[in-house]
Amino acid sequence: MIYDDWGNLMWQSTALDENGRPTEYWNGIYNGKPVQQDAYVWKASAVFKDDSVWLGNKYGKDKYKRSGSVTVIR
């Protein structure tokens, strides 16, 4: 999921291939128009085929995050 500064959902996808890899990506378009140059927030969650839950990217000893930022530069 991709959100703007105000928490509006700009894009999301759950499309995966047979190996569980994403098949779609955000191209910086919202409602048919290019978004403005800015930083946006991404959030991701995942459950693997063995039913284990993705904890996120590991930062530090025991801290995991399932969100980050993406910057649109035009």
N, CA, C and O atoms as a GROMACS GRO file, in nm:
protein
  296
    1MET      N    1   0.084  -0.117   0.000
    1MET     CA    2   0.000   0.000   0.000
    1MET      C    3   0.089   0.124   0.000
    1MET      O    4   0.196   0.126   0.062
    2ILE      N    5   0.045   0.227  -0.069
    2ILE     CA    6   0.114   0.355  -0.073
    2ILE      C    7   0.017   0.462  -0.024
    2ILE      O    8  -0.097   0.470  -0.070
    3TYR      N    9   0.063   0.546   0.069
    3TYR     CA   10  -0.017   0.653   0.126
    3TYR      C   11   0.050   0.788   0.105
    3TYR      O   12   0.173   0.796   0.096
    4ASP      N   13  -0.031   0.894   0.097
    4ASP     CA   14   0.025   1.029   0.092
    4ASP      C   15   0.043   1.083   0.234
    4ASP      O   16   0.018   1.012   0.332
    5ASP      N   17   0.085   1.209   0.246
    5ASP     CA   18   0.111   1.271   0.377
    5ASP      C   19  -0.013   1.277   0.466
    5ASP      O   20   0.000   1.281   0.588
    6TRP      N   21  -0.130   1.278   0.407
    6TRP     CA   22  -0.254   1.292   0.483
    6TRP      C   23  -0.321   1.158   0.510
    6TRP      O   24  -0.433   1.154   0.563
    7GLY      N   25  -0.255   1.049   0.475
    7GLY     CA   26  -0.308   0.917   0.501
    7GLY      C   27  -0.403   0.864   0.397
    7GLY      O   28  -0.469   0.762   0.418
    8ASN      N   29  -0.412   0.932   0.283
    8ASN     CA   30  -0.497   0.884   0.174
    8ASN      C   31  -0.430   0.768   0.103
    8ASN      O   32  -0.312   0.776   0.067
    9LEU      N   33  -0.503   0.659   0.081
    9LEU     CA   34  -0.450   0.544   0.009
    9LEU      C   35  -0.436   0.579  -0.138
    9LEU      O   36  -0.535   0.608  -0.205
   10MET      N   37  -0.314   0.577  -0.190
   10MET     CA   38  -0.286   0.614  -0.328
   10MET      C   39  -0.284   0.492  -0.420
   10MET      O   40  -0.319   0.501  -0.537
   11TRP      N   41  -0.241   0.376  -0.366
   11TRP     CA   42  -0.227   0.255  -0.448
   11TRP      C   43  -0.215   0.135  -0.356
   11TRP      O   44  -0.164   0.146  -0.244
   12GLN      N   45  -0.263   0.021  -0.403
   12GLN     CA   46  -0.243  -0.105  -0.332
   12GLN      C   47  -0.252  -0.222  -0.428
   12GLN      O   48  -0.312  -0.211  -0.535
   13SER      N   49  -0.194  -0.332  -0.390
   13SER     CA   50  -0.200  -0.453  -0.472
   13SER      C   51  -0.179  -0.575  -0.384
   13SER      O   52  -0.108  -0.570  -0.283
   14THR      N   53  -0.241  -0.683  -0.424
   14THR     CA   54  -0.218  -0.812  -0.361
   14THR      C   55  -0.179  -0.917  -0.465
   14THR      O   56  -0.176  -1.036  -0.436
   15ALA      N   57  -0.149  -0.871  -0.587
   15ALA     CA   58  -0.119  -0.962  -0.698
   15ALA      C   59   0.020  -1.024  -0.682
   15ALA      O   60   0.120  -0.954  -0.667
   16LEU      N   61   0.024  -1.157  -0.684
   16LEU     CA   62   0.150  -1.232  -0.672
   16LEU      C   63   0.158  -1.337  -0.782
   16LEU      O   64   0.055  -1.383  -0.832
   17ASP      N   65   0.281  -1.374  -0.819
   17ASP     CA   66   0.297  -1.484  -0.914
   17ASP      C   67   0.296  -1.617  -0.840
   17ASP      O   68   0.278  -1.620  -0.718
   18GLU      N   69   0.315  -1.725  -0.912
   18GLU     CA   70   0.309  -1.859  -0.851
   18GLU      C   71   0.418  -1.884  -0.747
   18GLU      O   72   0.408  -1.977  -0.668
   19ASN      N   73   0.523  -1.799  -0.748
   19ASN     CA   74   0.631  -1.812  -0.649
   19ASN      C   75   0.615  -1.713  -0.534
   19ASN      O   76   0.702  -1.706  -0.447
   20GLY      N   77   0.505  -1.638  -0.533
   20GLY     CA   78   0.479  -1.544  -0.425
   20GLY      C   79   0.542  -1.408  -0.442
   20GLY      O   80   0.546  -1.329  -0.347
   21ARG      N   81   0.593  -1.378  -0.561
   21ARG     CA   82   0.656  -1.248  -0.586
   21ARG      C   83   0.553  -1.149  -0.639
   21ARG      O   84   0.463  -1.188  -0.713
   22PRO      N   85   0.564  -1.021  -0.601
   22PRO     CA   86   0.470  -0.921  -0.653
   22PRO      C   87   0.476  -0.912  -0.805
   22PRO      O   88   0.583  -0.922  -0.865
   23THR      N   89   0.359  -0.893  -0.867
   23THR     CA   90   0.352  -0.881  -1.013
   23THR      C   91   0.313  -0.740  -1.058
   23THR      O   92   0.308  -0.713  -1.178
   24GLU      N   93   0.285  -0.651  -0.962
   24GLU     CA   94   0.248  -0.514  -0.995
   24GLU      C   95   0.337  -0.418  -0.918
   24GLU      O   96   0.404  -0.457  -0.822
   25TYR      N   97   0.338  -0.293  -0.962
   25TYR     CA   98   0.415  -0.189  -0.893
   25TYR      C   99   0.344  -0.056  -0.910
   25TYR      O  100   0.265  -0.038  -1.002
   26TRP      N  101   0.373   0.038  -0.820
   26TRP     CA  102   0.315   0.171  -0.829
   26TRP      C  103   0.398   0.253  -0.924
   26TRP      O  104   0.521   0.258  -0.911
   27ASN      N  105   0.334   0.318  -1.019
   27ASN     CA  106   0.405   0.398  -1.119
   27ASN      C  107   0.396   0.548  -1.093
   27ASN      O  108   0.429   0.628  -1.181
   28GLY      N  109   0.352   0.587  -0.972
   28GLY     CA  110   0.344   0.728  -0.939
   28GLY      C  111   0.221   0.797  -0.995
   28GLY      O  112   0.216   0.920  -1.004
   29ILE      N  113   0.121   0.717  -1.032
   29ILE     CA  114  -0.003   0.771  -1.087
   29ILE      C  115  -0.114   0.753  -0.983
   29ILE      O  116  -0.123   0.649  -0.918
   30TYR      N  117  -0.198   0.855  -0.967
   30TYR     CA  118  -0.316   0.847  -0.880
   30TYR      C  119  -0.433   0.911  -0.952
   30TYR      O  120  -0.422   1.025  -0.998
   31ASN      N  121  -0.544   0.840  -0.962
   31ASN     CA  122  -0.663   0.888  -1.035
   31ASN      C  123  -0.629   0.932  -1.177
   31ASN      O  124  -0.682   1.031  -1.227
   32GLY      N  125  -0.539   0.858  -1.241
   32GLY     CA  126  -0.504   0.885  -1.381
   32GLY      C  127  -0.407   0.999  -1.403
   32GLY      O  128  -0.379   1.033  -1.518
   33LYS      N  129  -0.354   1.059  -1.295
   33LYS     CA  130  -0.262   1.172  -1.310
   33LYS      C  131  -0.135   1.146  -1.230
   33LYS      O  132  -0.140   1.081  -1.125
   34PRO      N  133  -0.021   1.196  -1.278
   34PRO     CA  134   0.103   1.181  -1.201
   34PRO      C  135   0.093   1.255  -1.068
   34PRO      O  136   0.043   1.368  -1.062
   35VAL      N  137   0.141   1.192  -0.962
   35VAL     CA  138   0.142   1.258  -0.832
   35VAL      C  139   0.254   1.362  -0.828
   35VAL      O  140   0.346   1.359  -0.909
   36GLN      N  141   0.245   1.453  -0.734
   36GLN     CA  142   0.349   1.554  -0.722
   36GLN      C  143   0.475   1.494  -0.662
   36GLN      O  144   0.471   1.392  -0.595
   37GLN      N  145   0.585   1.558  -0.688
   37GLN     CA  146   0.714   1.515  -0.633
   37GLN      C  147   0.705   1.529  -0.481
   37GLN      O  148   0.676   1.637  -0.430
   38ASP      N  149   0.729   1.420  -0.410
   38ASP     CA  150   0.713   1.420  -0.265
   38ASP      C  151   0.756   1.284  -0.210
   38ASP      O  152   0.789   1.193  -0.287
   39ALA      N  153   0.754   1.272  -0.080
   39ALA     CA  154   0.778   1.143  -0.015
   39ALA      C  155   0.643   1.082   0.020
   39ALA      O  156   0.553   1.152   0.066
   40TYR      N  157   0.630   0.953  -0.001
   40TYR     CA  158   0.508   0.880   0.027
   40TYR      C  159   0.542   0.763   0.120
   40TYR      O  160   0.657   0.720   0.125
   41VAL      N  161   0.443   0.714   0.191
   41VAL     CA  162   0.464   0.604   0.286
   41VAL      C  163   0.418   0.473   0.223
   41VAL      O  164   0.309   0.466   0.166
   42TRP      N  165   0.501   0.370   0.234
   42TRP     CA  166   0.458   0.236   0.193
   42TRP      C  167   0.438   0.151   0.317
   42TRP      O  168   0.509   0.166   0.417
   43LYS      N  169   0.341   0.061   0.310
   43LYS     CA  170   0.317  -0.037   0.417
   43LYS      C  171   0.294  -0.171   0.350
   43LYS      O  172   0.229  -0.180   0.246
   44ALA      N  173   0.349  -0.275   0.410
   44ALA     CA  174   0.335  -0.408   0.353
   44ALA      C  175   0.309  -0.509   0.463
   44ALA      O  176   0.357  -0.494   0.576
   45SER      N  177   0.234  -0.612   0.430
   45SER     CA  178   0.214  -0.725   0.520
   45SER      C  179   0.212  -0.850   0.435
   45SER      O  180   0.177  -0.847   0.317
   46ALA      N  181   0.250  -0.961   0.496
   46ALA     CA  182   0.256  -1.085   0.420
   46ALA      C  183   0.241  -1.206   0.512
   46ALA      O  184   0.289  -1.207   0.625
   47VAL      N  185   0.174  -1.306   0.458
   47VAL     CA  186   0.166  -1.437   0.522
   47VAL      C  187   0.221  -1.536   0.421
   47VAL      O  188   0.174  -1.543   0.308
   48PHE      N  189   0.320  -1.612   0.463
   48PHE     CA  190   0.386  -1.706   0.373
   48PHE      C  191   0.306  -1.836   0.357
   48PHE      O  192   0.211  -1.861   0.432
   49LYS      N  193   0.344  -1.916   0.259
   49LYS     CA  194   0.274  -2.041   0.230
   49LYS      C  195   0.271  -2.134   0.350
   49LYS      O  196   0.179  -2.215   0.363
   50ASP      N  197   0.370  -2.124   0.439
   50ASP     CA  198   0.373  -2.208   0.559
   50ASP      C  199   0.295  -2.145   0.675
   50ASP      O  200   0.303  -2.191   0.789
   51ASP      N  201   0.218  -2.038   0.645
   51ASP     CA  202   0.135  -1.965   0.740
   51ASP      C  203   0.214  -1.881   0.841
   51ASP      O  204   0.156  -1.829   0.936
   52SER      N  205   0.344  -1.866   0.821
   52SER     CA  206   0.421  -1.775   0.906
   52SER      C  207   0.398  -1.631   0.857
   52SER      O  208   0.374  -1.609   0.739
   53VAL      N  209   0.404  -1.536   0.949
   53VAL     CA  210   0.378  -1.396   0.919
   53VAL      C  211   0.510  -1.322   0.903
   53VAL      O  212   0.601  -1.338   0.985
   54TRP      N  213   0.520  -1.241   0.797
   54TRP     CA  214   0.638  -1.157   0.775
   54TRP      C  215   0.640  -1.049   0.881
   54TRP      O  216   0.544  -0.974   0.896
   55LEU      N  217   0.750  -1.039   0.956
   55LEU     CA  218   0.761  -0.941   1.063
   55LEU      C  219   0.801  -0.804   1.012
   55LEU      O  220   0.778  -0.704   1.080
   56GLY      N  221   0.861  -0.798   0.895
   56GLY     CA  222   0.906  -0.672   0.838
   56GLY      C  223   1.057  -0.670   0.823
   56GLY      O  224   1.124  -0.772   0.844
   57ASN      N  225   1.109  -0.555   0.786
   57ASN     CA  226   1.254  -0.538   0.777
   57ASN      C  227   1.310  -0.520   0.917
   57ASN      O  228   1.251  -0.450   1.000
   58LYS      N  229   1.422  -0.584   0.944
   58LYS     CA  230   1.481  -0.579   1.078
   58LYS      C  231   1.574  -0.459   1.090
   58LYS      O  232   1.661  -0.438   1.006
   59TYR      N  233   1.553  -0.382   1.196
   59TYR     CA  234   1.637  -0.267   1.227
   59TYR      C  235   1.683  -0.284   1.371
   59TYR      O  236   1.602  -0.293   1.463
   60GLY      N  237   1.813  -0.288   1.389
   60GLY     CA  238   1.864  -0.308   1.524
   60GLY      C  239   1.849  -0.452   1.567
   60GLY      O  240   1.830  -0.542   1.484
   61LYS      N  241   1.858  -0.474   1.698
   61LYS     CA  242   1.857  -0.610   1.751
   61LYS      C  243   1.722  -0.680   1.737
   61LYS      O  244   1.716  -0.792   1.684
   62ASP      N  245   1.615  -0.617   1.783
   62ASP     CA  246   1.484  -0.683   1.782
   62ASP      C  247   1.372  -0.594   1.730
   62ASP      O  248   1.256  -0.617   1.764
   63LYS      N  249   1.404  -0.494   1.650
   63LYS     CA  250   1.301  -0.403   1.600
   63LYS      C  251   1.272  -0.432   1.453
   63LYS      O  252   1.362  -0.435   1.370
   64TYR      N  253   1.144  -0.453   1.423
   64TYR     CA  254   1.100  -0.480   1.286
   64TYR      C  255   1.002  -0.371   1.244
   64TYR      O  256   0.924  -0.321   1.324
   65LYS      N  257   1.008  -0.334   1.114
   65LYS     CA  258   0.914  -0.236   1.060
   65LYS      C  259   0.855  -0.288   0.931
   65LYS      O  260   0.925  -0.344   0.847
   66ARG      N  261   0.724  -0.270   0.916
   66ARG     CA  262   0.655  -0.309   0.794
   66ARG      C  263   0.612  -0.186   0.714
   66ARG      O  264   0.512  -0.189   0.642
   67SER      N  265   0.688  -0.079   0.728
   67SER     CA  266   0.658   0.043   0.653
   67SER      C  267   0.788   0.120   0.630
   67SER      O  268   0.890   0.093   0.692
   68GLY      N  269   0.780   0.215   0.538
   68GLY     CA  270   0.895   0.296   0.505
   68GLY      C  271   0.850   0.409   0.414
   68GLY      O  272   0.731   0.440   0.407
   69SER      N  273   0.944   0.470   0.344
   69SER     CA  274   0.908   0.579   0.256
   69SER      C  275   0.963   0.555   0.116
   69SER      O  276   1.063   0.487   0.097
   70VAL      N  277   0.894   0.613   0.021
   70VAL     CA  278   0.937   0.612  -0.118
   70VAL      C  279   0.926   0.755  -0.167
   70VAL      O  280   0.827   0.823  -0.138
   71THR      N  281   1.026   0.802  -0.240
   71THR     CA  282   1.027   0.939  -0.288
   71THR      C  283   1.003   0.942  -0.437
   71THR      O  284   1.071   0.872  -0.513
   72VAL      N  285   0.907   1.023  -0.480
   72VAL     CA  286   0.880   1.043  -0.622
   72VAL      C  287   0.959   1.166  -0.666
   72VAL      O  288   0.942   1.274  -0.611
   73ILE      N  289   1.044   1.146  -0.765
   73ILE     CA  290   1.124   1.254  -0.822
   73ILE      C  291   1.088   1.266  -0.969
   73ILE      O  292   1.093   1.167  -1.043
   74ARG      N  293   1.053   1.382  -1.011
   74ARG     CA  294   1.015   1.404  -1.152
   74ARG      C  295   1.114   1.494  -1.219
   74ARG      O  296   1.100   1.525  -1.337
   0.00000   0.00000   0.00000
